[in-house]
Amino acid sequence: MQQIQLRVPKAIHTLVRDEQDRLLRSALRVAARQRARELAAEQREASANIRRYERKYGMSLAEFEHEKLPGLDSVQAHEDYNDWFFWTRVLDRAGKTADVLKKMETVK
């Protein structure tokens, strides 16, 4: 396990080392659960937006990039592509972060 430096209130600093560790680990688990809930909401929003573009164009983003992107001539299609690409990255990032947070649940 890696160590980090953290500024804490004096009251926490005066606790014995074992109590400091126990308190900070507990706080990190609570924060990780909260962040996991936030990430789940981000994933739902991103997935809904991605599905909207997949329905609109009848294909995945990868297919769109390969088949349609080179010949795009409308501003709306470019804007859709930018949004679609953005939501795909949001979903990917949120998923990776959620995976790391899930691993934290097993760390004691």
N, CA, C and O atoms as CSV, one atom per row, in Angstrom:
chain,resi,resn,atom,element,x,y,z
A,1,MET,N,N,0.847,-1.168,0.000
A,1,MET,CA,C,0.000,0.000,0.000
A,1,MET,C,C,0.895,1.235,0.000
A,1,MET,O,O,1.886,1.296,0.728
A,2,GLN,N,N,0.540,2.207,-0.815
A,2,GLN,CA,C,1.329,3.429,-0.878
A,2,GLN,C,C,0.910,4.392,0.218
A,2,GLN,O,O,-0.210,4.339,0.727
A,3,GLN,N,N,1.833,5.271,0.568
A,3,GLN,CA,C,1.539,6.282,1.581
A,3,GLN,C,C,1.416,7.636,0.908
A,3,GLN,O,O,2.072,7.916,-0.096
A,4,ILE,N,N,0.557,8.473,1.486
A,4,ILE,CA,C,0.432,9.858,1.049
A,4,ILE,C,C,0.501,10.745,2.281
A,4,ILE,O,O,0.228,10.309,3.399
A,5,GLN,N,N,0.862,11.965,2.060
A,5,GLN,CA,C,0.827,12.932,3.155
A,5,GLN,C,C,-0.494,13.653,3.091
A,5,GLN,O,O,-0.992,13.982,2.015
A,6,LEU,N,N,-1.056,13.893,4.257
A,6,LEU,CA,C,-2.362,14.510,4.329
A,6,LEU,C,C,-2.393,15.462,5.513
A,6,LEU,O,O,-1.967,15.108,6.612
A,7,ARG,N,N,-2.889,16.647,5.294
A,7,ARG,CA,C,-3.069,17.588,6.401
A,7,ARG,C,C,-4.395,17.277,7.075
A,7,ARG,O,O,-5.437,17.192,6.425
A,8,VAL,N,N,-4.337,17.112,8.375
A,8,VAL,CA,C,-5.540,16.776,9.134
A,8,VAL,C,C,-5.684,17.745,10.303
A,8,VAL,O,O,-4.709,18.360,10.734
A,9,PRO,N,N,-6.891,17.873,10.804
A,9,PRO,CA,C,-7.079,18.725,11.991
A,9,PRO,C,C,-6.242,18.214,13.164
A,9,PRO,O,O,-5.928,17.026,13.250
A,10,LYS,N,N,-5.900,19.100,14.031
A,10,LYS,CA,C,-5.047,18.755,15.163
A,10,LYS,C,C,-5.641,17.636,16.010
A,10,LYS,O,O,-4.911,16.793,16.530
A,11,ALA,N,N,-6.957,17.628,16.148
A,11,ALA,CA,C,-7.608,16.592,16.951
A,11,ALA,C,C,-7.290,15.204,16.405
A,11,ALA,O,O,-7.053,14.277,17.180
A,12,ILE,N,N,-7.283,15.051,15.110
A,12,ILE,CA,C,-6.954,13.748,14.513
A,12,ILE,C,C,-5.474,13.447,14.702
A,12,ILE,O,O,-5.087,12.307,14.957
A,13,HIS,N,N,-4.669,14.466,14.574
A,13,HIS,CA,C,-3.220,14.288,14.723
A,13,HIS,C,C,-2.858,13.806,16.131
A,13,HIS,O,O,-1.863,13.102,16.307
A,14,THR,N,N,-3.649,14.176,17.122
A,14,THR,CA,C,-3.332,13.776,18.501
A,14,THR,C,C,-3.736,12.339,18.811
A,14,THR,O,O,-3.330,11.794,19.837
A,15,LEU,N,N,-4.527,11.717,17.943
A,15,LEU,CA,C,-4.906,10.319,18.157
A,15,LEU,C,C,-3.701,9.409,17.963
A,15,LEU,O,O,-2.753,9.759,17.260
A,16,VAL,N,N,-3.746,8.256,18.583
A,16,VAL,CA,C,-2.665,7.295,18.372
A,16,VAL,C,C,-2.696,6.840,16.918
A,16,VAL,O,O,-3.736,6.896,16.261
A,17,ARG,N,N,-1.576,6.401,16.434
A,17,ARG,CA,C,-1.401,6.065,15.016
A,17,ARG,C,C,-2.456,5.075,14.501
A,17,ARG,O,O,-3.010,5.261,13.417
A,18,ASP,N,N,-2.725,4.034,15.275
A,18,ASP,CA,C,-3.719,3.038,14.847
A,18,ASP,C,C,-5.099,3.676,14.675
A,18,ASP,O,O,-5.814,3.352,13.727
A,19,GLU,N,N,-5.471,4.563,15.565
A,19,GLU,CA,C,-6.767,5.239,15.461
A,19,GLU,C,C,-6.793,6.184,14.261
A,19,GLU,O,O,-7.810,6.287,13.574
A,20,GLN,N,N,-5.690,6.869,14.008
A,20,GLN,CA,C,-5.604,7.728,12.823
A,20,GLN,C,C,-5.845,6.897,11.559
A,20,GLN,O,O,-6.660,7.258,10.709
A,21,ASP,N,N,-5.127,5.789,11.454
A,21,ASP,CA,C,-5.253,4.931,10.280
A,21,ASP,C,C,-6.679,4.404,10.125
A,21,ASP,O,O,-7.246,4.422,9.032
A,22,ARG,N,N,-7.243,3.939,11.224
A,22,ARG,CA,C,-8.603,3.390,11.179
A,22,ARG,C,C,-9.598,4.461,10.734
A,22,ARG,O,O,-10.454,4.197,9.891
A,23,LEU,N,N,-9.493,5.644,11.282
A,23,LEU,CA,C,-10.395,6.739,10.948
A,23,LEU,C,C,-10.253,7.160,9.479
A,23,LEU,O,O,-11.253,7.334,8.783
A,24,LEU,N,N,-9.030,7.319,9.020
A,24,LEU,CA,C,-8.803,7.759,7.646
A,24,LEU,C,C,-9.224,6.698,6.631
A,24,LEU,O,O,-9.780,7.028,5.583
A,25,ARG,N,N,-8.963,5.434,6.934
A,25,ARG,CA,C,-9.416,4.368,6.023
A,25,ARG,C,C,-10.935,4.313,5.949
A,25,ARG,O,O,-11.509,4.118,4.878
A,26,SER,N,N,-11.571,4.485,7.088
A,26,SER,CA,C,-13.032,4.497,7.105
A,26,SER,C,C,-13.566,5.674,6.287
A,26,SER,O,O,-14.522,5.522,5.527
A,27,ALA,N,N,-12.960,6.823,6.442
A,27,ALA,CA,C,-13.386,8.008,5.684
A,27,ALA,C,C,-13.189,7.797,4.187
A,27,ALA,O,O,-14.032,8.206,3.388
A,28,LEU,N,N,-12.093,7.169,3.805
A,28,LEU,CA,C,-11.846,6.900,2.391
A,28,LEU,C,C,-12.874,5.924,1.827
A,28,LEU,O,O,-13.318,6.082,0.690
A,29,ARG,N,N,-13.254,4.920,2.610
A,29,ARG,CA,C,-14.273,3.979,2.131
A,29,ARG,C,C,-15.612,4.683,1.927
A,29,ARG,O,O,-16.300,4.432,0.937
A,30,VAL,N,N,-15.985,5.562,2.857
A,30,VAL,CA,C,-17.237,6.315,2.721
A,30,VAL,C,C,-17.180,7.204,1.482
A,30,VAL,O,O,-18.129,7.257,0.700
A,31,ALA,N,N,-16.063,7.898,1.314
A,31,ALA,CA,C,-15.903,8.778,0.146
A,31,ALA,C,C,-15.912,7.974,-1.152
A,31,ALA,O,O,-16.473,8.418,-2.154
A,32,ALA,N,N,-15.300,6.804,-1.137
A,32,ALA,CA,C,-15.269,5.951,-2.331
A,32,ALA,C,C,-16.671,5.469,-2.685
A,32,ALA,O,O,-17.030,5.437,-3.863
A,33,ARG,N,N,-17.471,5.093,-1.689
A,33,ARG,CA,C,-18.858,4.676,-1.962
A,33,ARG,C,C,-19.664,5.826,-2.552
A,33,ARG,O,O,-20.434,5.630,-3.492
A,34,GLN,N,N,-19.491,7.016,-2.008
A,34,GLN,CA,C,-20.204,8.181,-2.541
A,34,GLN,C,C,-19.782,8.458,-3.977
A,34,GLN,O,O,-20.623,8.704,-4.842
A,35,ARG,N,N,-18.486,8.417,-4.227
A,35,ARG,CA,C,-17.999,8.671,-5.583
A,35,ARG,C,C,-18.489,7.585,-6.533
A,35,ARG,O,O,-18.795,7.873,-7.690
A,36,ALA,N,N,-18.568,6.347,-6.066
A,36,ALA,CA,C,-19.075,5.254,-6.901
A,36,ALA,C,C,-20.527,5.526,-7.309
A,36,ALA,O,O,-20.915,5.250,-8.444
A,37,ARG,N,N,-21.329,6.066,-6.384
A,37,ARG,CA,C,-22.717,6.416,-6.729
A,37,ARG,C,C,-22.751,7.516,-7.780
A,37,ARG,O,O,-23.554,7.465,-8.711
A,38,GLU,N,N,-21.880,8.510,-7.630
A,38,GLU,CA,C,-21.804,9.600,-8.612
A,38,GLU,C,C,-21.387,9.058,-9.980
A,38,GLU,O,O,-21.944,9.446,-11.007
A,39,LEU,N,N,-20.408,8.164,-9.982
A,39,LEU,CA,C,-19.942,7.581,-11.238
A,39,LEU,C,C,-21.029,6.745,-11.907
A,39,LEU,O,O,-21.145,6.747,-13.133
A,40,ALA,N,N,-21.823,6.033,-11.115
A,40,ALA,CA,C,-22.921,5.249,-11.678
A,40,ALA,C,C,-23.916,6.175,-12.385
A,40,ALA,O,O,-24.431,5.844,-13.452
A,41,ALA,N,N,-24.178,7.329,-11.785
A,41,ALA,CA,C,-25.081,8.299,-12.425
A,41,ALA,C,C,-24.462,8.834,-13.717
A,41,ALA,O,O,-25.160,8.996,-14.718
A,42,GLU,N,N,-23.162,9.108,-13.697
A,42,GLU,CA,C,-22.471,9.564,-14.911
A,42,GLU,C,C,-22.540,8.501,-16.002
A,42,GLU,O,O,-22.746,8.816,-17.174
A,43,GLN,N,N,-22.368,7.242,-15.610
A,43,GLN,CA,C,-22.426,6.148,-16.581
A,43,GLN,C,C,-23.822,6.027,-17.193
A,43,GLN,O,O,-23.955,5.806,-18.397
A,44,ARG,N,N,-24.855,6.171,-16.372
A,44,ARG,CA,C,-26.225,6.103,-16.898
A,44,ARG,C,C,-26.477,7.233,-17.890
A,44,ARG,O,O,-27.051,7.011,-18.956
A,45,GLU,N,N,-26.047,8.442,-17.540
A,45,GLU,CA,C,-26.234,9.583,-18.430
A,45,GLU,C,C,-25.461,9.398,-19.738
A,45,GLU,O,O,-25.986,9.646,-20.823
A,46,ALA,N,N,-24.217,8.965,-19.618
A,46,ALA,CA,C,-23.396,8.754,-20.815
A,46,ALA,C,C,-23.995,7.665,-21.700
A,46,ALA,O,O,-24.070,7.823,-22.919
A,47,SER,N,N,-24.419,6.570,-21.093
A,47,SER,CA,C,-25.007,5.474,-21.872
A,47,SER,C,C,-26.264,5.925,-22.598
A,47,SER,O,O,-26.478,5.561,-23.755
A,48,ALA,N,N,-27.095,6.712,-21.931
A,48,ALA,CA,C,-28.322,7.206,-22.569
A,48,ALA,C,C,-27.988,8.084,-23.773
A,48,ALA,O,O,-28.630,7.977,-24.818
A,49,ASN,N,N,-26.998,8.941,-23.629
A,49,ASN,CA,C,-26.597,9.804,-24.746
A,49,ASN,C,C,-25.983,9.003,-25.889
A,49,ASN,O,O,-26.249,9.285,-27.057
A,50,ILE,N,N,-25.177,8.021,-25.565
A,50,ILE,CA,C,-24.573,7.168,-26.597
A,50,ILE,C,C,-25.655,6.410,-27.353
A,50,ILE,O,O,-25.621,6.341,-28.582
A,51,ARG,N,N,-26.620,5.841,-26.625
A,51,ARG,CA,C,-27.713,5.116,-27.284
A,51,ARG,C,C,-28.512,6.033,-28.210
A,51,ARG,O,O,-28.964,5.614,-29.276
A,52,ARG,N,N,-28.680,7.289,-27.792
A,52,ARG,CA,C,-29.408,8.254,-28.629
A,52,ARG,C,C,-28.703,8.430,-29.975
A,52,ARG,O,O,-29.360,8.431,-31.016
A,53,TYR,N,N,-27.393,8.575,-29.970
A,53,TYR,CA,C,-26.641,8.739,-31.225
A,53,TYR,C,C,-26.613,7.440,-32.035
A,53,TYR,O,O,-26.673,7.466,-33.264
A,54,GLU,N,N,-26.521,6.312,-31.341
A,54,GLU,CA,C,-26.540,5.033,-32.059
A,54,GLU,C,C,-27.880,4.837,-32.772
A,54,GLU,O,O,-27.925,4.346,-33.900
A,55,ARG,N,N,-28.959,5.221,-32.109
A,55,ARG,CA,C,-30.282,5.119,-32.763
A,55,ARG,C,C,-30.386,6.105,-33.921
A,55,ARG,O,O,-30.897,5.771,-34.989
A,56,LYS,N,N,-29.896,7.323,-33.699
A,56,LYS,CA,C,-30.004,8.357,-34.731
A,56,LYS,C,C,-29.274,7.960,-36.007
A,56,LYS,O,O,-29.787,8.160,-37.108
A,57,TYR,N,N,-28.068,7.393,-35.857
A,57,TYR,CA,C,-27.248,7.067,-37.025
A,57,TYR,C,C,-27.271,5.581,-37.384
A,57,TYR,O,O,-26.743,5.188,-38.424
A,58,GLY,N,N,-27.880,4.752,-36.528
A,58,GLY,CA,C,-28.011,3.329,-36.834
A,58,GLY,C,C,-26.707,2.561,-36.809
A,58,GLY,O,O,-26.564,1.553,-37.502
A,59,MET,N,N,-25.755,3.026,-36.019
A,59,MET,CA,C,-24.454,2.357,-35.951
A,59,MET,C,C,-23.709,2.789,-34.695
A,59,MET,O,O,-24.109,3.737,-34.018
A,60,SER,N,N,-22.623,2.084,-34.391
A,60,SER,CA,C,-21.773,2.430,-33.257
A,60,SER,C,C,-20.875,3.615,-33.622
A,60,SER,O,O,-20.769,3.994,-34.789
A,61,LEU,N,N,-20.247,4.179,-32.625
A,61,LEU,CA,C,-19.318,5.287,-32.874
A,61,LEU,C,C,-18.169,4.841,-33.770
A,61,LEU,O,O,-17.772,5.570,-34.679
A,62,ALA,N,N,-17.632,3.650,-33.520
A,62,ALA,CA,C,-16.516,3.152,-34.348
A,62,ALA,C,C,-16.933,3.030,-35.808
A,62,ALA,O,O,-16.174,3.393,-36.707
A,63,GLU,N,N,-18.139,2.520,-36.042
A,63,GLU,CA,C,-18.633,2.416,-37.417
A,63,GLU,C,C,-18.840,3.804,-38.023
A,63,GLU,O,O,-18.518,4.038,-39.188
A,64,PHE,N,N,-19.376,4.712,-37.224
A,64,PHE,CA,C,-19.603,6.075,-37.689
A,64,PHE,C,C,-18.279,6.725,-38.106
A,64,PHE,O,O,-18.184,7.354,-39.159
A,65,GLU,N,N,-17.261,6.557,-37.255
A,65,GLU,CA,C,-15.947,7.137,-37.557
A,65,GLU,C,C,-15.384,6.565,-38.858
A,65,GLU,O,O,-14.782,7.288,-39.652
A,66,HIS,N,N,-15.580,5.286,-39.065
A,66,HIS,CA,C,-15.018,4.619,-40.244
A,66,HIS,C,C,-15.820,4.913,-41.513
A,66,HIS,O,O,-15.251,5.182,-42.572
A,67,GLU,N,N,-17.148,4.858,-41.391
A,67,GLU,CA,C,-17.995,4.949,-42.574
A,67,GLU,C,C,-18.475,6.361,-42.908
A,67,GLU,O,O,-18.541,6.730,-44.080
A,68,LYS,N,N,-18.804,7.139,-41.906
A,68,LYS,CA,C,-19.467,8.422,-42.153
A,68,LYS,C,C,-18.571,9.652,-41.949
A,68,LYS,O,O,-18.669,10.629,-42.691
A,69,LEU,N,N,-17.720,9.592,-40.959
A,69,LEU,CA,C,-16.943,10.775,-40.580
A,69,LEU,C,C,-16.145,11.386,-41.731
A,69,LEU,O,O,-16.159,12.607,-41.890
A,70,PRO,N,N,-15.455,10.586,-42.535
A,70,PRO,CA,C,-14.662,11.194,-43.613
A,70,PRO,C,C,-15.482,12.037,-44.594
A,70,PRO,O,O,-14.954,12.980,-45.183
A,71,GLY,N,N,-16.760,11.711,-44.775
A,71,GLY,CA,C,-17.567,12.434,-45.747
A,71,GLY,C,C,-18.565,13.412,-45.147
A,71,GLY,O,O,-19.455,13.891,-45.851
A,72,LEU,N,N,-18.437,13.714,-43.875
A,72,LEU,CA,C,-19.411,14.607,-43.235
A,72,LEU,C,C,-19.341,16.001,-43.841
A,72,LEU,O,O,-18.264,16.553,-44.062
A,73,ASP,N,N,-20.525,16.554,-44.102
A,73,ASP,CA,C,-20.549,17.911,-44.642
A,73,ASP,C,C,-21.554,18.803,-43.918
A,73,ASP,O,O,-21.789,19.937,-44.335
A,74,SER,N,N,-22.149,18.298,-42.832
A,74,SER,CA,C,-23.093,19.133,-42.096
A,74,SER,C,C,-22.536,19.480,-40.719
A,74,SER,O,O,-21.856,18.680,-40.076
A,75,VAL,N,N,-22.844,20.676,-40.301
A,75,VAL,CA,C,-22.396,21.146,-38.989
A,75,VAL,C,C,-23.023,20.282,-37.902
A,75,VAL,O,O,-22.358,19.918,-36.932
A,76,GLN,N,N,-24.301,19.955,-38.064
A,76,GLN,CA,C,-24.997,19.151,-37.053
A,76,GLN,C,C,-24.344,17.788,-36.872
A,76,GLN,O,O,-24.187,17.332,-35.739
A,77,ALA,N,N,-23.966,17.136,-37.946
A,77,ALA,CA,C,-23.321,15.827,-37.848
A,77,ALA,C,C,-21.976,15.939,-37.132
A,77,ALA,O,O,-21.614,15.054,-36.357
A,78,HIS,N,N,-21.238,17.011,-37.384
A,78,HIS,CA,C,-19.967,17.226,-36.681
A,78,HIS,C,C,-20.212,17.462,-35.194
A,78,HIS,O,O,-19.484,16.936,-34.352
A,79,GLU,N,N,-21.227,18.244,-34.872
A,79,GLU,CA,C,-21.552,18.481,-33.466
A,79,GLU,C,C,-21.990,17.187,-32.787
A,79,GLU,O,O,-21.606,16.908,-31.651
A,80,ASP,N,N,-22.795,16.404,-33.494
A,80,ASP,CA,C,-23.209,15.113,-32.951
A,80,ASP,C,C,-21.997,14.227,-32.695
A,80,ASP,O,O,-21.901,13.580,-31.653
A,81,TYR,N,N,-21.075,14.200,-33.649
A,81,TYR,CA,C,-19.874,13.382,-33.483
A,81,TYR,C,C,-19.087,13.827,-32.250
A,81,TYR,O,O,-18.658,12.994,-31.451
A,82,ASN,N,N,-18.899,15.126,-32.098
A,82,ASN,CA,C,-18.152,15.633,-30.940
A,82,ASN,C,C,-18.826,15.245,-29.631
A,82,ASN,O,O,-18.157,14.826,-28.687
A,83,ASP,N,N,-20.150,15.384,-29.571
A,83,ASP,CA,C,-20.880,14.997,-28.363
A,83,ASP,C,C,-20.797,13.491,-28.125
A,83,ASP,O,O,-20.568,13.044,-27.001
A,84,TRP,N,N,-20.984,12.722,-29.179
A,84,TRP,CA,C,-20.936,11.264,-29.103
A,84,TRP,C,C,-19.573,10.805,-28.592
A,84,TRP,O,O,-19.477,9.952,-27.711
A,85,PHE,N,N,-18.530,11.387,-29.162
A,85,PHE,CA,C,-17.163,11.075,-28.746
A,85,PHE,C,C,-16.970,11.435,-27.270
A,85,PHE,O,O,-16.392,10.656,-26.512
A,86,PHE,N,N,-17.452,12.612,-26.863
A,86,PHE,CA,C,-17.352,13.063,-25.473
A,86,PHE,C,C,-18.026,12.065,-24.531
A,86,PHE,O,O,-17.421,11.645,-23.544
A,87,TRP,N,N,-19.273,11.680,-24.826
A,87,TRP,CA,C,-20.000,10.778,-23.943
A,87,TRP,C,C,-19.345,9.396,-23.888
A,87,TRP,O,O,-19.402,8.721,-22.860
A,88,THR,N,N,-18.732,8.981,-24.978
A,88,THR,CA,C,-18.017,7.708,-24.976
A,88,THR,C,C,-16.822,7.772,-24.024
A,88,THR,O,O,-16.549,6.819,-23.294
A,89,ARG,N,N,-16.117,8.897,-24.039
A,89,ARG,CA,C,-14.974,9.069,-23.132
A,89,ARG,C,C,-15.435,9.174,-21.679
A,89,ARG,O,O,-14.777,8.645,-20.784
A,90,VAL,N,N,-16.549,9.845,-21.440
A,90,VAL,CA,C,-17.100,9.930,-20.080
A,90,VAL,C,C,-17.411,8.530,-19.567
A,90,VAL,O,O,-17.059,8.186,-18.439
A,91,LEU,N,N,-18.074,7.717,-20.397
A,91,LEU,CA,C,-18.423,6.351,-19.997
A,91,LEU,C,C,-17.170,5.529,-19.708
A,91,LEU,O,O,-17.127,4.790,-18.725
A,92,ASP,N,N,-16.167,5.650,-20.545
A,92,ASP,CA,C,-14.920,4.907,-20.372
A,92,ASP,C,C,-14.210,5.321,-19.078
A,92,ASP,O,O,-13.811,4.469,-18.284
A,93,ARG,N,N,-14.058,6.622,-18.873
A,93,ARG,CA,C,-13.374,7.125,-17.676
A,93,ARG,C,C,-14.121,6.746,-16.405
A,93,ARG,O,O,-13.512,6.317,-15.426
A,94,ALA,N,N,-15.432,6.903,-16.421
A,94,ALA,CA,C,-16.228,6.563,-15.241
A,94,ALA,C,C,-16.126,5.076,-14.936
A,94,ALA,O,O,-16.048,4.684,-13.772
A,95,GLY,N,N,-16.127,4.250,-15.970
A,95,GLY,CA,C,-16.000,2.808,-15.768
A,95,GLY,C,C,-14.667,2.418,-15.161
A,95,GLY,O,O,-14.607,1.588,-14.254
A,96,LYS,N,N,-13.606,3.013,-15.660
A,96,LYS,CA,C,-12.273,2.705,-15.125
A,96,LYS,C,C,-12.150,3.151,-13.677
A,96,LYS,O,O,-11.606,2.426,-12.844
A,97,THR,N,N,-12.651,4.338,-13.377
A,97,THR,CA,C,-12.587,4.840,-12.006
A,97,THR,C,C,-13.438,3.977,-11.083
A,97,THR,O,O,-13.019,3.660,-9.969
A,98,ALA,N,N,-14.626,3.595,-11.535
A,98,ALA,CA,C,-15.501,2.734,-10.730
A,98,ALA,C,C,-14.822,1.393,-10.440
A,98,ALA,O,O,-14.954,0.865,-9.336
A,99,ASP,N,N,-14.104,0.841,-11.409
A,99,ASP,CA,C,-13.389,-0.417,-11.201
A,99,ASP,C,C,-12.345,-0.281,-10.088
A,99,ASP,O,O,-12.203,-1.171,-9.249
A,100,VAL,N,N,-11.624,0.832,-10.089
A,100,VAL,CA,C,-10.620,1.058,-9.047
A,100,VAL,C,C,-11.298,1.173,-7.682
A,100,VAL,O,O,-10.811,0.621,-6.696
A,101,LEU,N,N,-12.414,1.887,-7.628
A,101,LEU,CA,C,-13.124,2.052,-6.353
A,101,LEU,C,C,-13.670,0.725,-5.845
A,101,LEU,O,O,-13.701,0.495,-4.636
A,102,LYS,N,N,-14.101,-0.147,-6.744
A,102,LYS,CA,C,-14.587,-1.466,-6.329
A,102,LYS,C,C,-13.460,-2.263,-5.678
A,102,LYS,O,O,-13.683,-2.991,-4.711
A,103,LYS,N,N,-12.265,-2.124,-6.209
A,103,LYS,CA,C,-11.117,-2.835,-5.629
A,103,LYS,C,C,-10.830,-2.321,-4.221
A,103,LYS,O,O,-10.353,-3.076,-3.374
A,104,MET,N,N,-11.114,-1.048,-3.965
A,104,MET,CA,C,-10.889,-0.479,-2.632
A,104,MET,C,C,-11.769,-1.149,-1.581
A,104,MET,O,O,-11.381,-1.222,-0.414
A,105,GLU,N,N,-12.935,-1.634,-1.968
A,105,GLU,CA,C,-13.858,-2.250,-1.026
A,105,GLU,C,C,-13.247,-3.472,-0.362
A,105,GLU,O,O,-13.617,-3.822,0.759
A,106,THR,N,N,-12.315,-4.123,-1.043
A,106,THR,CA,C,-11.717,-5.329,-0.495
A,106,THR,C,C,-10.480,-5.043,0.338
A,106,THR,O,O,-9.983,-5.927,1.036
A,107,VAL,N,N,-9.973,-3.805,0.270
A,107,VAL,CA,C,-8.771,-3.444,1.031
A,107,VAL,C,C,-9.168,-3.094,2.461
A,107,VAL,O,O,-10.088,-2.309,2.686
A,108,LYS,N,N,-8.482,-3.670,3.398
A,108,LYS,CA,C,-8.759,-3.394,4.814
A,108,LYS,C,C,-7.660,-2.595,5.424
A,108,LYS,O,O,-7.719,-2.268,6.610
